[in-house]
Amino acid sequence: MFRKMRRFKQEITKEECVELLKSQPRGVLSLLGEDGYPYGVPIDFWYNEADGKLYFHGAREGHKVDAIKACDKASFCVHDEGWRVEGEWPLHFRSVIVFGRIAPVTDAAATLTVCRRLAEKFTDDAAYIEGEIASAKERVLCLALTPEQMTGKQITER
């Protein structure tokens, strides 16, 4: 169903893909938007190693939610900031693309966990996190992307 990576010599391991998903703050979630146009949205996320899913949060309505209701297929792309080898000009970076199905998180306790884990990626201020959750929990919709394929590669721009 999914294509093999064409530039297989650049492929990174599943463990490296997971490490990238754990370490990066945001990526681009791509969905099938209105009238067949692709819809890509920059978004922060949490990768849950325990169940292998990617979690997102946002409003209960809008373009993203409408697109998911129409088609649950999604892809998510994340990349690191890259690095340069001293004395060389090319940028080296790693990226991961996840293909899968996305659906709302319907369990209230799971929603709170997702919101808390997302916030913890950006701050360790527990009072701030709890205040944000308390003020937004009625308006938030969490989404879970269940991976069907995950590939990653290391690229040198030349």
C-alpha positions as a Markdown table, in Angstrom:
| # | Residue | x | y | z |
|---|---|---|---|---|
| 1 | Met | 0.0 | 0.0 | 0.0 |
| 2 | Phe | 2.8 | 2.4 | 0.9 |
| 3 | Arg | 5.8 | 3.1 | -1.3 |
| 4 | Lys | 9.3 | 2.0 | -0.4 |
| 5 | Met | 11.7 | 4.8 | 0.2 |
| 6 | Arg | 13.3 | 5.6 | -3.1 |
| 7 | Arg | 16.6 | 7.0 | -1.6 |
| 8 | Phe | 17.0 | 4.1 | 0.8 |
| 9 | Lys | 20.6 | 4.8 | 1.5 |
| 10 | Gln | 19.5 | 7.9 | 3.3 |
| 11 | Glu | 16.9 | 6.0 | 5.5 |
| 12 | Ile | 17.3 | 6.3 | 9.2 |
| 13 | Thr | 16.2 | 3.6 | 11.7 |
| 14 | Lys | 12.9 | 3.3 | 13.4 |
| 15 | Glu | 14.6 | 4.2 | 16.7 |
| 16 | Glu | 16.0 | 7.4 | 15.1 |
| 17 | Cys | 12.6 | 8.3 | 13.8 |
| 18 | Val | 11.1 | 7.8 | 17.3 |
| 19 | Glu | 13.9 | 9.9 | 18.8 |
| 20 | Leu | 13.1 | 12.7 | 16.3 |
| 21 | Leu | 9.4 | 12.5 | 17.1 |
| 22 | Lys | 10.2 | 12.7 | 20.9 |
| 23 | Ser | 12.6 | 15.6 | 20.6 |
| 24 | Gln | 10.9 | 18.0 | 18.1 |
| 25 | Pro | 8.2 | 20.5 | 19.2 |
| 26 | Arg | 6.2 | 20.7 | 16.1 |
| 27 | Gly | 5.6 | 19.5 | 12.5 |
| 28 | Val | 3.1 | 19.8 | 9.7 |
| 29 | Leu | -0.1 | 17.8 | 9.8 |
| 30 | Ser | -1.5 | 17.3 | 6.3 |
| 31 | Leu | -5.1 | 16.4 | 5.5 |
| 32 | Leu | -7.3 | 16.3 | 2.5 |
| 33 | Gly | -9.0 | 19.7 | 2.6 |
| 34 | Glu | -12.0 | 21.2 | 0.9 |
| 35 | Asp | -12.5 | 20.5 | -2.9 |
| 36 | Gly | -9.6 | 18.1 | -2.9 |
| 37 | Tyr | -7.0 | 20.7 | -2.0 |
| 38 | Pro | -4.3 | 19.5 | 0.4 |
| 39 | Tyr | -4.4 | 21.2 | 3.8 |
| 40 | Gly | -1.2 | 21.3 | 5.8 |
| 41 | Val | -1.1 | 23.0 | 9.2 |
| 42 | Pro | 1.9 | 23.6 | 11.4 |
| 43 | Ile | 1.1 | 22.1 | 14.8 |
| 44 | Asp | 2.7 | 21.0 | 18.1 |
| 45 | Phe | 2.3 | 17.4 | 19.0 |
| 46 | Trp | 3.1 | 14.7 | 21.6 |
| 47 | Tyr | 4.5 | 11.3 | 20.6 |
| 48 | Asn | 3.4 | 8.6 | 23.1 |
| 49 | Glu | 5.9 | 5.9 | 23.1 |
| 50 | Ala | 3.6 | 3.6 | 25.0 |
| 51 | Asp | 1.0 | 3.3 | 22.3 |
| 52 | Gly | 3.0 | 4.6 | 19.3 |
| 53 | Lys | 0.5 | 7.4 | 18.5 |
| 54 | Leu | 0.9 | 11.1 | 17.8 |
| 55 | Tyr | -1.4 | 13.4 | 19.6 |
| 56 | Phe | -2.5 | 16.9 | 18.8 |
| 57 | His | -4.9 | 19.4 | 20.2 |
| 58 | Gly | -7.0 | 22.3 | 18.9 |
| 59 | Ala | -10.4 | 23.8 | 18.7 |
| 60 | Arg | -13.5 | 21.6 | 18.4 |
| 61 | Glu | -14.4 | 23.2 | 15.0 |
| 62 | Gly | -12.6 | 24.5 | 12.0 |
| 63 | His | -10.9 | 23.5 | 8.7 |
| 64 | Lys | -8.9 | 20.7 | 10.4 |
| 65 | Val | -11.9 | 19.1 | 12.0 |
| 66 | Asp | -14.0 | 19.4 | 8.9 |
| 67 | Ala | -11.2 | 17.7 | 6.9 |
| 68 | Ile | -10.9 | 14.9 | 9.4 |
| 69 | Lys | -14.6 | 14.3 | 9.3 |
| 70 | Ala | -14.5 | 14.0 | 5.5 |
| 71 | Cys | -11.4 | 11.8 | 5.4 |
| 72 | Asp | -9.5 | 10.3 | 8.3 |
| 73 | Lys | -6.2 | 9.7 | 6.3 |
| 74 | Ala | -3.4 | 12.0 | 7.3 |
| 75 | Ser | 0.3 | 12.5 | 7.1 |
| 76 | Phe | 2.6 | 14.2 | 9.5 |
| 77 | Cys | 6.1 | 15.5 | 8.8 |
| 78 | Val | 8.7 | 16.7 | 11.3 |
| 79 | His | 12.3 | 17.7 | 10.8 |
| 80 | Asp | 15.1 | 18.8 | 13.0 |
| 81 | Glu | 16.9 | 22.1 | 12.8 |
| 82 | Gly | 19.9 | 20.6 | 11.0 |
| 83 | Trp | 23.6 | 21.0 | 11.4 |
| 84 | Arg | 26.7 | 21.9 | 9.4 |
| 85 | Val | 30.0 | 20.1 | 9.5 |
| 86 | Glu | 32.8 | 22.6 | 10.3 |
| 87 | Gly | 34.3 | 24.0 | 7.1 |
| 88 | Glu | 31.5 | 22.8 | 4.9 |
| 89 | Trp | 28.5 | 24.7 | 3.5 |
| 90 | Pro | 25.8 | 22.0 | 3.2 |
| 91 | Leu | 23.1 | 21.6 | 5.8 |
| 92 | His | 22.5 | 18.1 | 7.1 |
| 93 | Phe | 19.1 | 17.3 | 8.7 |
| 94 | Arg | 16.8 | 14.4 | 9.5 |
| 95 | Ser | 13.1 | 14.2 | 8.8 |
| 96 | Val | 10.3 | 11.8 | 9.5 |
| 97 | Ile | 7.0 | 11.3 | 7.7 |
| 98 | Val | 4.1 | 9.3 | 9.3 |
| 99 | Phe | 1.1 | 8.1 | 7.4 |
| 100 | Gly | -2.0 | 6.9 | 9.2 |
| 101 | Arg | -5.5 | 7.5 | 10.4 |
| 102 | Ile | -6.5 | 10.4 | 12.6 |
| 103 | Ala | -9.5 | 10.5 | 15.0 |
| 104 | Pro | -10.8 | 12.5 | 17.9 |
| 105 | Val | -9.8 | 11.4 | 21.4 |
| 106 | Thr | -13.2 | 10.7 | 23.1 |
| 107 | Asp | -12.1 | 9.7 | 26.6 |
| 108 | Ala | -12.0 | 12.7 | 29.0 |
| 109 | Ala | -9.1 | 11.3 | 31.1 |
| 110 | Ala | -7.1 | 10.7 | 27.9 |
| 111 | Thr | -7.8 | 14.2 | 26.7 |
| 112 | Leu | -6.4 | 15.6 | 30.0 |
| 113 | Thr | -3.3 | 13.5 | 29.7 |
| 114 | Val | -2.7 | 14.6 | 26.1 |
| 115 | Cys | -3.2 | 18.3 | 27.0 |
| 116 | Arg | -0.8 | 17.9 | 30.0 |
| 117 | Arg | 1.9 | 16.1 | 28.0 |
| 118 | Leu | 1.7 | 18.7 | 25.2 |
| 119 | Ala | 2.1 | 21.5 | 27.7 |
| 120 | Glu | 5.0 | 19.8 | 29.4 |
| 121 | Lys | 6.9 | 19.8 | 26.1 |
| 122 | Phe | 7.1 | 23.6 | 26.5 |
| 123 | Thr | 7.1 | 24.4 | 30.2 |
| 124 | Asp | 7.6 | 22.7 | 33.5 |
| 125 | Asp | 5.4 | 25.3 | 35.3 |
| 126 | Ala | 2.7 | 23.0 | 36.8 |
| 127 | Ala | 0.5 | 25.9 | 38.0 |
| 128 | Tyr | 0.5 | 27.4 | 34.5 |
| 129 | Ile | -0.3 | 24.0 | 32.9 |
| 130 | Glu | -3.2 | 23.3 | 35.3 |
| 131 | Gly | -4.6 | 26.8 | 34.8 |
| 132 | Glu | -4.5 | 26.5 | 31.0 |
| 133 | Ile | -6.2 | 23.1 | 31.2 |
| 134 | Ala | -8.9 | 24.3 | 33.5 |
| 135 | Ser | -9.7 | 27.3 | 31.3 |
| 136 | Ala | -9.6 | 25.5 | 28.0 |
| 137 | Lys | -10.7 | 21.9 | 28.7 |
| 138 | Glu | -14.3 | 22.5 | 27.6 |
| 139 | Arg | -13.2 | 23.9 | 24.3 |
| 140 | Val | -10.3 | 21.6 | 23.3 |
| 141 | Leu | -10.4 | 18.7 | 21.0 |
| 142 | Cys | -7.5 | 16.2 | 21.1 |
| 143 | Leu | -6.7 | 14.1 | 18.1 |
| 144 | Ala | -4.8 | 10.8 | 17.8 |
| 145 | Leu | -2.9 | 9.8 | 14.7 |
| 146 | Thr | -2.4 | 6.0 | 14.5 |
| 147 | Pro | 0.6 | 5.4 | 12.3 |
| 148 | Glu | 0.3 | 2.9 | 9.4 |
| 149 | Gln | 3.8 | 3.7 | 8.0 |
| 150 | Met | 6.7 | 5.7 | 9.4 |
| 151 | Thr | 9.9 | 6.5 | 7.4 |
| 152 | Gly | 12.7 | 8.8 | 8.1 |
| 153 | Lys | 15.8 | 10.0 | 6.3 |
| 154 | Gln | 19.0 | 12.0 | 6.7 |
| 155 | Ile | 19.5 | 14.6 | 4.0 |
| 156 | Thr | 22.5 | 16.6 | 3.0 |
| 157 | Glu | 21.5 | 19.7 | 1.0 |
| 158 | Arg | 23.8 | 20.0 | -2.0 |
